Amino acid sequence: MFTGLGHVSIVVPSLAEAAKRLEQTYGLTLGEAQVNEAQGVRLAYVELPNAKIELMEPARPDSPVSKFLERNPAGGIHHFCLTVSDVESACGAMKHKGVRVLGDGSPQKNVHGARIAFLHPKDFLGGLVEIEENNS
């Protein structure tokens, strides 16, 4: 069912500061930031050969990422993303196995237009998991 690792997502207090650190310390370049209005986050990616690193900062005070930063002021790993060929089938299979799909249980679209869903952390060894449809 799972076809790969899409990205690891890290919440940061400031994308600008994180971009400087990634460039100066690791030689990594952060792409252009985008806003996901539905989730209330501003995000940008480091593109690697086999996966991405997604950095997120709050775009508004009531976003889940703002709450994450309240508990973890320095930021930290928020979730990881597994790719699937059909997110709707993957959600159905997960629900059949007793895994809770967050939200209303149906896939949503991300800033790139890909269909995604999130799995409850308590059903995946304590980690929040995003599943993303990847048809490439």
Beta strands, then each sheet from edge to edge (+ up, - down):
strand 1: 2-11
strand 2: 34-36
strand 3: 41-47
strand 4: 52-58
strand 5: 76-84
strand 6: 108-109
strand 7: 115-119
strand 8: 129-133
sheet 1: 2+ 3- 4+ 1+ 5- 8- 7+ 6-
end
